[in-house]
């Protein structure tokens, strides 16, 4: 990346200098090619090749300066680097807030197609950190950048790794186009809900649906059989004591993943001996923790995230061919 006289040059024959930022953060100057910017962005195409003054008499010998005081210099530089194929200068990872700012800029300039490949790389890196503060911002990011597979993965992760609340203000990151219909809305947020009301609280419904399937895993069928055998009462009692020590009994509000992690800490019961022979269910006490954990794993594997196309559609598509991400009809 070349820099001359305070101007970062991304195009040898650049004919436009973008002056990005305002007085508080300082102005950042980027020399770009109007042709490259126009190919990537319909907004820049209209600006440079429409009837706007910015597009008149463009010349590489005397680049025209265009002020963009409301845009983030960091995000704009990153966008221009991608458009001008400056791959060696593009970071492999992007911090969550920086990615959210970048997504907003790309939506503003209608250039998500040009940045899709890099956006996927950054989102996938962040998907591995579901407990990170502000993780729910990825809802807005994948929505704004039109990433259907990643949108599904983000919502699936929120169902598995969160309880029943997602901070809407954090997720929106200062925007008003985040699909709030995908969240449970409080009263003061209802004015933001658009016409897709059938998706209202969809994410919370998913969290509740799968969470309610996890609880019964603590009581596998074999355990219910045991309570009818006097000799097995102690096994039943020890199993529930272990569940209490692991803090999953009585029922407590934790995420599905936390429930699973706590289950792994339950002590394994030893085989019981009694006079009823090998058919007595008390002899299966050592399998209780294993069966409980297997049941929770089955629930986790069954979790479906939300479909971006269904969220954006007036009518839910329910996995028909129009959806870009393959899925069956959501059970919640």
C-alpha positions as CSV (number, residue, x, y, z in Angstrom):
1,X,0.0,0.0,0.0
2,X,1.6,3.2,-1.2
3,X,1.2,6.5,0.7
4,X,2.3,9.9,-0.7
5,X,1.6,13.3,0.9
6,X,-0.8,11.7,3.3
7,X,-2.8,10.0,0.5
8,X,-3.0,6.2,0.4
9,X,-2.7,5.2,-3.3
10,X,-4.6,2.0,-4.3
11,X,-4.6,2.7,-8.1
12,X,-1.7,3.8,-10.2
13,X,-4.0,5.6,-12.5
14,X,-6.5,6.6,-9.9
15,X,-8.8,9.5,-10.8
16,X,-10.6,10.0,-7.5
17,X,-9.5,10.8,-4.0
18,X,-11.9,9.8,-1.3
19,X,-11.6,12.1,1.7
20,X,-13.1,10.0,4.4
21,X,-14.0,11.1,8.0
22,X,-14.6,14.4,9.7
23,X,-13.0,16.8,12.1
24,X,-13.1,14.6,15.2
25,X,-11.3,11.6,13.7
26,X,-9.4,13.4,11.0
27,X,-9.7,13.1,7.2
28,X,-8.2,10.0,5.6
29,X,-7.4,10.3,1.8
30,X,-7.6,7.3,-0.5
31,X,-6.7,7.4,-4.2
32,X,-8.9,5.0,-6.1
33,X,-10.1,4.1,-9.6
34,X,-13.6,5.3,-10.3
35,X,-14.0,2.5,-12.8
36,X,-13.1,-0.2,-10.1
37,X,-15.3,1.4,-7.5
38,X,-18.2,1.6,-10.0
39,X,-18.0,-2.1,-10.9
40,X,-18.3,-3.0,-7.2
41,X,-20.9,-0.5,-6.1
42,X,-24.1,0.8,-7.7
43,X,-23.9,3.8,-5.5
44,X,-20.4,4.7,-6.7
45,X,-21.4,4.0,-10.3
46,X,-24.3,6.5,-10.0
47,X,-21.9,9.0,-8.3
48,X,-19.2,8.8,-10.9
49,X,-21.1,8.0,-14.1
50,X,-24.4,9.7,-13.4
51,X,-25.3,13.4,-13.3
52,X,-23.6,14.2,-10.0
53,X,-20.9,16.8,-9.9
54,X,-18.4,14.3,-8.4
55,X,-18.3,12.4,-11.7
56,X,-17.6,15.3,-14.0
57,X,-14.3,15.5,-15.8
58,X,-12.5,12.8,-13.9
59,X,-8.8,12.5,-14.7
60,X,-5.8,10.6,-13.4
61,X,-3.6,13.6,-13.9
62,X,-5.8,15.7,-11.6
63,X,-7.9,13.4,-9.4
64,X,-11.1,14.9,-8.1
65,X,-11.5,15.0,-4.3
66,X,-14.8,13.7,-2.9
67,X,-15.7,14.3,0.7
68,X,-17.3,11.4,2.7
69,X,-17.4,12.9,6.2
70,X,-19.9,10.4,7.6
71,X,-18.0,7.3,6.8
72,X,-15.5,5.3,8.8
73,X,-12.0,5.7,7.4
74,X,-11.0,2.2,8.6
75,X,-14.0,0.6,6.9
76,X,-13.7,2.6,3.7
77,X,-10.0,1.8,3.4
78,X,-10.8,-1.9,3.9
79,X,-13.5,-1.8,1.3
80,X,-11.3,0.0,-1.2
81,X,-8.5,-2.5,-0.6
82,X,-10.8,-5.4,-1.4
83,X,-12.2,-3.7,-4.5
84,X,-8.7,-2.9,-5.8
85,X,-7.4,-6.5,-5.0
86,X,-4.8,-5.4,-2.5
87,X,-5.0,-8.8,-0.8
88,X,-1.7,-8.6,1.0
89,X,-3.0,-5.6,3.0
90,X,-6.4,-7.2,4.0
91,X,-6.4,-8.7,7.5
92,X,-7.1,-12.4,8.0
93,X,-9.2,-11.6,11.1
94,X,-11.5,-8.7,11.9
95,X,-12.7,-7.7,15.3
96,X,-16.4,-7.9,15.8
97,X,-17.2,-4.2,16.1
98,X,-15.0,-3.5,13.1
99,X,-16.8,-6.1,11.0
100,X,-20.2,-4.7,12.1
101,X,-19.1,-1.2,10.9
102,X,-17.8,-2.7,7.7
103,X,-21.1,-4.4,7.1
104,X,-23.0,-1.2,7.5
105,X,-20.8,0.6,5.1
106,X,-21.2,-2.2,2.5
107,X,-24.9,-2.0,2.8
108,X,-24.8,1.8,2.4
109,X,-22.8,1.6,-0.8
110,X,-24.6,-1.6,-2.2
111,X,-21.4,-3.6,-2.7
112,X,-22.0,-6.8,-0.7
113,X,-21.2,-9.0,-3.7
114,X,-17.7,-7.6,-4.0
115,X,-16.9,-8.4,-0.4
116,X,-18.7,-11.7,0.1
117,X,-15.7,-14.0,0.1
118,X,-13.7,-12.0,2.7
119,X,-16.9,-11.5,4.8
120,X,-17.3,-15.2,5.0
121,X,-13.7,-15.6,6.2
122,X,-14.2,-13.1,9.0
123,X,-17.6,-14.4,10.1
124,X,-16.4,-18.0,10.3
125,X,-13.5,-16.9,12.5
126,X,-15.9,-15.2,14.9
127,X,-18.4,-18.1,14.9
128,X,-15.9,-20.1,16.9
129,X,-16.3,-17.6,19.8
130,X,-20.0,-17.7,20.7
131,X,-19.4,-16.5,24.3
132,X,-17.6,-13.3,23.1
133,X,-19.3,-10.1,24.1
134,X,-21.5,-8.8,21.3
135,X,-21.6,-12.1,19.5
136,X,-25.2,-11.3,18.5
137,X,-23.9,-8.6,16.2
138,X,-23.3,-11.4,13.7
139,X,-27.0,-11.5,13.2
140,X,-26.9,-8.0,11.7
141,X,-23.6,-8.7,9.9
142,X,-24.8,-11.8,8.1
143,X,-28.1,-10.2,7.3
144,X,-26.5,-7.0,5.9
145,X,-23.9,-8.9,3.9
146,X,-26.5,-11.4,2.6
147,X,-24.7,-14.5,3.9
148,X,-27.5,-17.2,4.2
149,X,-25.3,-20.1,5.4
150,X,-23.6,-18.0,8.0
151,X,-26.9,-16.5,9.1
152,X,-28.1,-20.0,9.8
153,X,-25.0,-20.9,11.7
154,X,-25.1,-17.7,13.8
155,X,-28.7,-18.3,14.8
156,X,-28.1,-21.9,15.5
157,X,-25.1,-21.0,17.8
158,X,-27.3,-18.5,19.6
159,X,-29.9,-21.2,20.3
160,X,-27.3,-23.6,21.6
161,X,-25.0,-21.2,23.5
162,X,-27.4,-18.6,24.9
163,X,-30.4,-18.7,27.2
164,X,-33.6,-16.8,26.4
165,X,-32.3,-13.3,25.9
166,X,-30.4,-11.5,23.2
167,X,-29.6,-7.9,23.5
168,X,-31.3,-6.3,20.6
169,X,-29.5,-3.0,20.8
170,X,-26.2,-4.7,20.8
171,X,-27.2,-6.9,17.9
172,X,-28.4,-3.9,15.8
173,X,-25.1,-2.0,16.3
174,X,-26.8,1.3,15.8
175,X,-28.8,0.3,12.7
176,X,-32.5,0.1,12.1
177,X,-32.4,-2.6,9.4
178,X,-31.5,-5.6,11.5
179,X,-34.3,-8.1,11.2
180,X,-35.8,-7.6,14.7
181,X,-38.6,-9.9,13.7
182,X,-36.1,-12.7,14.4
183,X,-35.9,-11.7,18.1
184,X,-38.3,-11.6,21.0
185,X,-39.2,-7.9,21.2
186,X,-39.9,-5.8,24.3
187,X,-42.6,-3.2,24.2
188,X,-40.4,-0.3,23.4
189,X,-39.0,-2.1,20.4
190,X,-42.3,-3.1,18.8
191,X,-42.3,0.1,16.6
192,X,-39.3,-1.3,14.8
193,X,-41.0,-4.5,13.8
194,X,-41.8,-4.6,10.1
195,X,-44.5,-6.5,8.3
196,X,-43.0,-9.9,8.7
197,X,-44.8,-10.4,12.0
198,X,-44.9,-14.2,11.6
199,X,-41.2,-14.3,12.4
200,X,-41.6,-12.3,15.6
201,X,-39.7,-13.9,18.5
202,X,-38.6,-16.8,16.2
203,X,-35.2,-17.0,17.8
204,X,-36.6,-17.1,21.4
205,X,-39.1,-19.8,20.2
206,X,-36.2,-21.9,19.0
207,X,-34.3,-21.5,22.3
208,X,-37.3,-22.5,24.3
209,X,-38.2,-25.4,22.0
210,X,-34.8,-27.1,22.2
211,X,-34.2,-26.2,25.8
212,X,-37.5,-28.0,26.7
213,X,-36.1,-31.1,25.0
214,X,-32.9,-31.1,27.1
215,X,-34.6,-31.3,30.5
216,X,-36.1,-34.8,30.0
217,X,-32.7,-36.2,29.1
218,X,-31.9,-36.3,32.8
219,X,-34.6,-38.9,33.2
220,X,-33.9,-41.6,30.5
221,X,-36.4,-44.5,30.2
222,X,-34.1,-46.9,32.0
223,X,-34.3,-44.6,35.1
224,X,-38.0,-44.5,35.1
225,X,-38.0,-48.3,35.1
226,X,-35.7,-48.4,38.1
227,X,-38.1,-46.6,40.5
228,X,-40.4,-49.6,40.6
229,X,-37.6,-51.8,42.0
230,X,-36.8,-51.3,45.7
231,X,-33.2,-52.3,45.3
232,X,-32.7,-49.6,42.6
233,X,-34.0,-46.7,44.7
234,X,-30.4,-46.0,45.9
235,X,-29.2,-45.8,42.2
236,X,-32.0,-43.4,41.4
237,X,-31.2,-41.3,44.4
238,X,-27.4,-41.2,43.6
239,X,-28.2,-40.2,40.0
240,X,-30.2,-37.2,41.1
241,X,-27.6,-36.3,43.7
242,X,-25.0,-36.3,41.0
243,X,-27.2,-34.1,38.9
244,X,-27.7,-31.7,41.8
245,X,-23.9,-31.5,42.3
246,X,-23.5,-30.8,38.6
247,X,-26.0,-27.9,39.0
248,X,-28.5,-29.2,36.5
249,X,-31.1,-30.4,39.0
250,X,-33.4,-28.8,40.1
251,X,-33.9,-27.1,36.7
252,X,-31.7,-24.1,36.3
253,X,-31.6,-21.5,33.5
254,X,-28.4,-22.3,31.5
255,X,-27.7,-22.6,27.8
256,X,-28.0,-26.0,26.1
257,X,-24.3,-26.1,25.7
258,X,-23.8,-25.3,29.4
259,X,-26.3,-28.1,30.3
260,X,-24.3,-30.5,28.3
261,X,-20.9,-29.4,29.8
262,X,-22.3,-29.7,33.3
263,X,-23.6,-33.2,32.5
264,X,-20.0,-34.3,31.7
265,X,-19.1,-33.5,35.3
266,X,-21.6,-36.0,36.8
267,X,-19.9,-38.9,38.5
268,X,-20.3,-42.3,36.9
269,X,-22.2,-44.7,39.1
270,X,-20.8,-48.2,39.8
271,X,-22.6,-51.4,39.0
272,X,-25.1,-52.4,41.7
273,X,-25.3,-55.9,43.1
274,X,-28.6,-57.4,44.3
275,X,-30.3,-60.7,44.5
276,X,-32.7,-60.1,41.5
277,X,-30.2,-61.3,38.9
278,X,-28.7,-59.6,35.9
279,X,-32.0,-58.5,34.6
280,X,-32.5,-56.0,37.4
281,X,-32.4,-52.4,36.1
282,X,-30.3,-51.3,39.0
283,X,-27.3,-52.9,37.2
284,X,-27.6,-50.3,34.5
285,X,-26.8,-47.4,36.9
286,X,-23.3,-47.0,35.4
287,X,-25.0,-46.1,32.1
288,X,-27.2,-43.4,33.3
289,X,-24.7,-40.5,32.9
290,X,-23.7,-41.8,29.5
291,X,-27.3,-42.1,28.3
292,X,-28.1,-38.7,29.7
293,X,-25.2,-37.1,27.8
294,X,-26.1,-39.0,24.6
295,X,-29.6,-37.7,24.8
296,X,-28.4,-34.1,25.1
297,X,-26.0,-34.6,22.2
298,X,-29.0,-35.8,20.1
299,X,-30.8,-32.6,21.0
300,X,-27.8,-30.4,20.0
301,X,-27.4,-32.2,16.7
302,X,-31.1,-31.6,15.9
303,X,-30.9,-27.8,16.4
304,X,-31.7,-25.9,13.2
305,X,-30.7,-22.3,12.8
306,X,-33.0,-19.8,11.0
307,X,-33.1,-19.3,7.2
308,X,-32.2,-15.9,5.9
309,X,-34.4,-16.2,2.9
310,X,-37.4,-17.2,5.1
311,X,-36.7,-14.2,7.4
312,X,-36.6,-11.8,4.5
313,X,-39.6,-13.4,2.7
314,X,-43.2,-12.1,3.2
315,X,-44.3,-15.8,3.3
316,X,-42.2,-18.4,5.0
317,X,-40.6,-20.7,2.4
318,X,-40.0,-23.6,4.8
319,X,-37.1,-25.0,2.9
320,X,-38.4,-25.0,-0.6
321,X,-36.1,-24.6,-3.5
322,X,-36.1,-20.8,-3.3
323,X,-34.1,-21.0,-0.1
324,X,-30.3,-20.8,-0.6
325,X,-29.6,-22.6,2.7
326,X,-30.9,-26.1,2.8
327,X,-33.2,-26.8,5.7
328,X,-36.4,-28.5,6.6
329,X,-39.4,-26.8,8.1
330,X,-38.5,-25.4,11.5
331,X,-40.2,-27.3,14.3
332,X,-40.6,-24.1,16.4
